[in-house]
Amino acid sequence: MTAVLALANAAAGSADDDAVESALDALRARADTEVVVPDGSEEMDRALRAAAGRQVVVLGGDGSVHGCVAALFGAGLLDSVGPLGIVPLGTGNDLAGGLGLPEDPQEAARVAIEGTVRPMDVLVDDEGDDGGIVVNVVHAGVGAEAAASASAVKGALGVAGYLVGAAAAGMSTTGWRLRVVADGEVVHDGAEPVLMVGVALGTTIGGGTPVAPMSSPGSGLAEVIVSTATGPVERAAFAADMRQGRHLDRDDVWSTHAAEITVESTDGEPFRLNTDGDVTDPVLRRTWRVHPGAWSCRVPEE
């Protein structure tokens, strides 16, 4: 019988006890399942180091998947651990949605064990010796500020919290002066303020907004999106177009694909980053590099 280490996150956004138990029932029907609820990164590290050849299944949202992959990366275990299973029980579940994972907990649990293996890339930044990682999308500008504003109401409002945050950030911003370089080519020189910069392996953020509709997880390249729609009318139009996935057709939006991307402030003002739904402290510069096929996960059969 398959052996599974199930990593559950009691605080995974909209996940409730019934959904978790439903997923665990489906896992236990197919595998010898041990459930661990890590309390912080140290317990996550210990659990993964003791996985001992078992299949790892993450029950949670983008943050939970990020935490698991980051722990494996930091411990040098990404190459030795088999494909991850994902049961999407978070608030936005953007990575899972882009991969076509089922929303039903029992069906997602089945795919987590029996699905097709799909190679996945990871973005590694230049922070420290080991760097931080991105499994879905990192973005700066209005989206990061929106997430920061939404954090206080996320638990009460769920996905709607992102909308509240977006409204608060969008009404007040005049843009950020950021220089963007993709594979050595200057995409934006920072002379004109930007509304947002996105670096994406996945396709959506904020519970389904298609920020990078041309991205393909596992392609070996990240999609880079820059918007200079900073005026009040332009901001509203950009937001409406992005919700429909039409923003790449706008004259104030540029997009490209690259393996190494740098974003830096040109006026000395630090900027926040939203990394897989987690907002960082302000920074002045960050570089990311794609590590192709660094991990894998199970997805529905095509």
Backbone torsions as a table, in degrees:
resi	resn	phi	psi	omega
1	MET	NA	139.8	177.9
2	THR	-59.3	139.1	176.4
3	ALA	-104.4	132.1	-174.4
4	VAL	-127.4	136.2	167.0
5	LEU	-104.4	110.8	-178.6
6	ALA	-97.8	120.5	178.6
7	LEU	-100.3	109.0	-178.2
8	ALA	-104.2	143.8	179.4
9	ASN	-117.8	107.8	-177.0
10	ALA	-63.7	-19.9	-178.3
11	ALA	-110.3	30.7	-175.2
12	ALA	-81.7	68.6	171.6
13	GLY	62.1	-115.5	-173.8
14	SER	-88.7	2.0	-179.3
15	ALA	-60.7	135.2	176.5
16	ASP	-122.6	171.5	-175.3
17	ASP	-60.4	-40.6	-177.8
18	ASP	-62.9	-42.8	-179.6
19	ALA	-66.4	-41.5	178.8
20	VAL	-63.3	-47.5	-179.0
21	GLU	-64.3	-37.0	177.7
22	SER	-61.9	-44.9	178.6
23	ALA	-64.8	-42.0	-179.1
24	LEU	-66.9	-35.9	176.1
25	ASP	-60.1	-42.6	180.0
26	ALA	-67.7	-37.3	177.3
27	LEU	-66.3	-45.3	-177.5
28	ARG	-65.2	-27.7	178.1
29	ALA	-71.2	-18.2	-176.0
30	ARG	-115.9	-14.2	-171.9
31	ALA	-153.1	155.7	170.1
32	ASP	-75.1	105.7	-165.8
33	THR	-113.1	124.7	169.5
34	GLU	-105.1	132.7	-178.6
35	VAL	-106.5	129.0	176.4
36	VAL	-126.0	134.1	175.3
37	VAL	-113.3	91.0	-174.9
38	PRO	-65.6	135.2	175.6
39	ASP	-103.5	80.7	179.8
40	GLY	100.0	173.1	-173.8
41	SER	-67.7	-32.7	-178.8
42	GLU	-66.0	-42.6	177.9
43	GLU	-68.8	-34.5	174.8
44	MET	-60.7	-45.9	179.0
45	ASP	-59.3	-46.0	-178.3
46	ARG	-63.2	-41.7	-179.4
47	ALA	-63.9	-42.5	-177.9
48	LEU	-71.6	-35.7	177.9
49	ARG	-66.5	-24.9	179.7
50	ALA	-97.1	11.1	-177.6
51	ALA	-61.3	-33.3	170.7
52	ALA	51.8	51.1	174.4
53	GLY	82.3	-1.5	178.4
54	ARG	-77.6	154.2	175.1
55	GLN	-75.7	134.1	-178.7
56	VAL	-96.6	127.9	177.5
57	VAL	-121.8	126.2	-179.2
58	VAL	-99.9	123.0	175.1
59	LEU	-103.8	102.5	-177.7
60	GLY	165.0	-167.9	-177.6
61	GLY	-98.8	-160.2	-178.2
62	ASP	-58.2	-39.1	-179.8
63	GLY	-63.7	-37.0	179.0
64	SER	-68.3	-43.1	177.9
65	VAL	-64.4	-43.5	177.1
66	HIS	-56.5	-47.8	-178.1
67	GLY	-60.9	-40.2	180.0
68	CYS	-67.7	-48.3	-179.3
69	VAL	-65.0	-39.2	178.9
70	ALA	-63.3	-40.9	178.9
71	ALA	-65.4	-42.5	177.9
72	LEU	-64.2	-40.8	179.0
73	PHE	-63.9	-47.3	-178.3
74	GLY	-63.8	-30.9	-179.7
75	ALA	-89.4	-1.1	-178.1
76	GLY	69.7	28.3	-175.2
77	LEU	-106.5	1.0	-176.7
78	LEU	-59.6	-37.0	-178.4
79	ASP	-74.7	-24.5	-174.3
80	SER	-95.7	-17.4	178.8
81	VAL	-90.6	139.2	179.7
82	GLY	-72.7	-171.9	-178.2
83	PRO	-61.5	137.3	177.1
84	LEU	-78.7	146.6	167.5
85	GLY	-101.4	145.1	-178.5
86	ILE	-128.5	123.5	171.0
87	VAL	-110.1	106.3	-170.5
88	PRO	-73.6	105.0	-179.1
89	LEU	-127.4	30.7	179.8
90	GLY	-100.9	-166.0	-180.0
91	THR	-78.0	-53.6	-176.0
92	GLY	-99.0	-38.0	179.9
93	ASN	52.1	43.4	-175.2
94	ASP	-68.1	-43.3	179.2
95	LEU	-62.1	-46.1	179.8
96	ALA	-61.8	-41.2	179.2
97	GLY	-63.5	-41.1	178.6
98	GLY	-65.9	-25.6	178.9
99	LEU	-89.5	-2.6	179.0
100	GLY	75.4	24.5	-179.6
101	LEU	-72.6	144.1	-177.9
102	PRO	-64.7	147.8	175.1
103	GLU	-81.2	-28.3	179.2
104	ASP	-67.6	125.2	-174.5
105	PRO	-58.8	-40.3	-178.4
106	GLN	-69.6	-41.5	178.3
107	GLU	-67.8	-39.0	177.3
108	ALA	-63.0	-37.7	178.5
109	ALA	-65.2	-38.7	177.3
110	ARG	-62.3	-46.2	179.1
111	VAL	-63.3	-36.0	-178.4
112	ALA	-60.2	-26.3	179.3
113	ILE	-101.4	-38.9	-169.5
114	GLU	-109.2	-3.5	-173.7
115	GLY	-71.4	172.1	177.6
116	THR	-72.4	141.4	179.3
117	VAL	-81.2	128.2	179.0
118	ARG	-122.0	122.4	175.5
119	PRO	-65.2	142.9	-177.7
120	MET	-131.2	145.0	176.1
121	ASP	-90.3	167.7	171.8
122	VAL	-140.4	144.9	172.3
123	LEU	-94.8	131.9	177.4
124	VAL	-118.3	127.4	-178.0
125	ASP	-93.4	178.0	-174.0
126	ASP	-97.4	23.0	-178.9
127	GLU	-86.5	110.8	177.8
128	GLY	76.4	-172.4	-176.4
129	ASP	-69.8	-42.7	-176.2
130	ASP	-96.1	-19.2	179.7
131	GLY	78.0	162.5	171.2
132	GLY	-97.1	163.4	-176.6
133	ILE	-122.3	160.4	175.0
134	VAL	-132.0	128.6	176.7
135	VAL	-104.4	-21.5	-178.6
136	ASN	-121.7	-80.5	-175.9
137	VAL	-144.2	139.9	167.0
138	VAL	-118.6	135.9	-179.5
139	HIS	-145.4	150.8	179.6
140	ALA	-120.9	156.7	178.5
141	GLY	103.8	-141.9	-170.9
142	VAL	-62.8	-34.8	-179.1
143	GLY	-66.9	-40.6	178.5
144	ALA	-66.9	-41.3	177.4
145	GLU	-65.7	-35.9	177.9
146	ALA	-63.3	-43.0	179.1
147	ALA	-64.1	-38.9	177.6
148	ALA	-63.1	-41.7	179.0
149	SER	-68.7	-31.7	-176.3
150	ALA	-80.2	-17.6	-172.4
151	SER	-58.4	-33.4	-177.3
152	ALA	-71.2	-24.0	-176.4
153	VAL	-115.7	2.1	-176.2
154	LYS	-57.9	-44.1	-177.4
155	GLY	-64.4	-37.0	-177.5
156	ALA	-80.4	-34.8	-172.5
157	LEU	-108.1	-8.8	-179.2
158	GLY	62.7	-135.9	-178.4
159	VAL	-59.3	-32.5	179.5
160	ALA	-60.4	-23.6	177.5
161	GLY	-61.2	-34.0	177.0
162	TYR	-63.1	-37.8	-179.4
163	LEU	-67.6	-39.7	176.9
164	VAL	-62.5	-46.5	178.9
165	GLY	-62.3	-41.5	179.6
166	ALA	-62.5	-40.1	179.2
167	ALA	-64.8	-43.4	-179.3
168	ALA	-63.7	-45.0	-178.6
169	ALA	-70.7	-40.0	-176.0
170	GLY	-67.7	-30.5	-177.8
171	MET	-74.2	-24.4	-171.6
172	SER	-106.0	-15.8	-169.9
173	THR	-79.3	146.0	168.7
174	THR	-114.7	6.5	176.4
175	GLY	102.1	172.5	-178.3
176	TRP	-128.3	137.7	178.9
177	ARG	-90.9	98.6	-175.4
178	LEU	-125.1	134.9	173.7
179	ARG	-94.7	133.4	-176.8
180	VAL	-124.0	124.2	-180.0
181	VAL	-122.7	128.1	-179.2
182	ALA	-122.6	115.9	-177.8
183	ASP	49.9	43.5	175.9
184	GLY	84.4	-7.4	179.7
185	GLU	-101.5	133.6	178.9
186	VAL	-75.9	113.7	177.3
187	VAL	-83.6	-37.6	178.3
188	HIS	-147.6	129.6	-172.6
189	ASP	-88.7	-4.3	177.4
190	GLY	87.1	-3.3	179.3
191	ALA	-66.8	-34.1	178.3
192	GLU	-106.0	134.7	-179.7
193	PRO	-61.4	149.9	176.2
194	VAL	-109.9	152.5	172.5
195	LEU	-83.9	-40.4	178.7
196	MET	-160.1	155.1	170.3
197	VAL	-129.0	129.5	178.1
198	GLY	-121.5	140.9	173.1
199	VAL	-125.2	114.0	-164.8
200	ALA	-128.6	132.6	165.1
201	LEU	-96.8	-38.8	175.0
202	GLY	-88.2	-168.6	-173.9
203	THR	-112.7	-28.7	-172.0
204	THR	-127.4	160.3	173.5
205	ILE	-136.5	167.3	171.4
206	GLY	60.1	30.4	177.4
207	GLY	85.1	26.4	172.3
208	GLY	124.9	3.8	177.9
209	THR	-74.9	120.1	-173.1
210	PRO	-78.9	77.9	-177.4
211	VAL	-68.7	-31.6	-176.5
212	ALA	-131.7	70.5	-173.6
213	PRO	-65.5	-17.4	-179.9
214	MET	-95.7	2.1	-179.8
215	SER	-75.4	149.9	177.9
216	SER	-136.4	104.1	-179.3
217	PRO	-55.0	130.2	-179.8
218	GLY	91.9	6.3	-177.7
219	SER	-81.7	-13.7	-176.5
220	GLY	89.8	-1.5	179.1
221	LEU	-134.4	150.7	173.3
222	ALA	-100.4	146.6	172.9
223	GLU	-87.3	133.5	-179.4
224	VAL	-113.2	126.6	-178.4
225	ILE	-125.2	131.7	177.3
226	VAL	-127.8	128.7	176.2
227	SER	-121.2	133.2	175.0
228	THR	-110.1	25.0	-178.3
229	ALA	-79.8	71.6	-172.5
230	THR	-94.4	-17.2	178.1
231	GLY	-70.5	157.0	-176.6
232	PRO	-56.5	-45.9	180.0
233	VAL	-68.2	-43.8	-178.5
234	GLU	-63.5	-39.1	179.4
235	ARG	-60.4	-46.6	-178.7
236	ALA	-63.9	-41.7	-179.7
237	ALA	-66.8	-40.2	178.1
238	PHE	-61.8	-45.3	-179.4
239	ALA	-60.3	-43.8	179.5
240	ALA	-64.6	-41.8	179.6
241	ASP	-66.7	-38.6	-178.8
242	MET	-68.0	-36.4	177.4
243	ARG	-60.2	-28.3	179.2
244	GLN	-97.1	0.7	-179.0
245	GLY	72.6	23.9	-177.7
246	ARG	-105.7	3.7	-170.7
247	HIS	-69.4	-23.3	-179.8
248	LEU	-68.8	-14.6	178.1
249	ASP	-84.7	-7.1	-176.7
250	ARG	-76.8	151.0	178.6
251	ASP	-72.2	-20.2	-178.7
252	ASP	-100.9	21.4	177.3
253	VAL	-129.6	134.1	176.5
254	TRP	-122.7	145.3	178.3
255	SER	-143.4	146.6	177.3
256	THR	-154.6	175.6	175.9
257	HIS	-122.0	142.0	-175.7
258	ALA	-156.0	162.2	177.1
259	ALA	-101.0	-18.5	177.4
260	GLU	-138.0	127.6	-174.2
261	ILE	-134.3	133.9	175.7
262	THR	-121.7	134.5	173.8
263	VAL	-124.7	128.6	-179.1
264	GLU	-144.9	149.4	177.3
265	SER	-72.8	139.3	176.7
266	THR	-105.4	-3.3	-179.5
267	ASP	-121.2	9.7	178.2
268	GLY	81.6	1.0	179.3
269	GLU	-91.2	123.9	179.4
270	PRO	-69.2	158.5	-178.4
271	PHE	-134.2	150.0	178.0
272	ARG	-83.0	157.7	172.5
273	LEU	-125.0	139.1	170.9
274	ASN	-105.5	110.3	-176.9
275	THR	-110.0	105.4	-179.7
276	ASP	53.8	37.4	177.0
277	GLY	91.8	-5.0	-179.8
278	ASP	-107.1	123.4	-176.4
279	VAL	-87.9	130.2	-178.8
280	THR	-88.9	167.2	166.3
281	ASP	-66.7	155.2	-177.9
282	PRO	-60.1	144.2	179.0
283	VAL	-130.8	166.9	176.8
284	LEU	-103.8	-21.6	-175.9
285	ARG	-161.2	146.2	173.7
286	ARG	-154.2	140.6	175.4
287	THR	-121.9	138.6	176.5
288	TRP	-123.3	145.1	174.6
289	ARG	-126.3	138.4	178.0
290	VAL	-78.9	130.2	170.7
291	HIS	-106.4	100.0	-173.9
292	PRO	-65.6	138.8	174.8
293	GLY	56.4	32.2	-175.6
294	ALA	-69.9	-25.5	178.0
295	TRP	-147.6	178.2	178.6
296	SER	-146.2	160.1	177.8
297	CYS	-143.5	168.1	179.5
298	ARG	-98.4	134.5	-177.3
299	VAL	-129.4	165.7	178.4
300	PRO	-61.4	147.0	176.2
301	GLU	-64.9	140.3	-179.4
302	GLU	-78.2	NA	NA
